Amino acid sequence: MKRVALVAVALALLGAGEPLATQRKVAGVITAIEPQALTIASSQHTVTGKIDPARTKVTVQGKPGSLGDLKLSSRAKGELCLDDVWLAIDTH
């Protein structure tokens, strides 16, 4: 009985449909670029994260790039840290 209750509590804490902290890799298309934020959308979800010039690493087709190299409609992969700051953005 205690195990069932623990499982129920664990599932409730995880939340239904919300991404877990370890599921922060995103692939899709860049749909919005703002001075302090970037949005990547796929067919299933949209993720917006903050841009920190000191922490965000940009690569363009595998080569180092800058935040100015990011363009709307570019295919991109990104990785967010726990405080929703982009750590890496790779465009193709």
Buried (B, 14 or more C-beta within 10 A) or exposed (E): EEEEEEEEEEEEEEEEEEEEEEEBEBEBBBBEBEEEBBBBBEEEEEBBBBBEEEEBEBBBEEEEBEBEBBEEEBEBBBBBBEEEBBBBBBBE
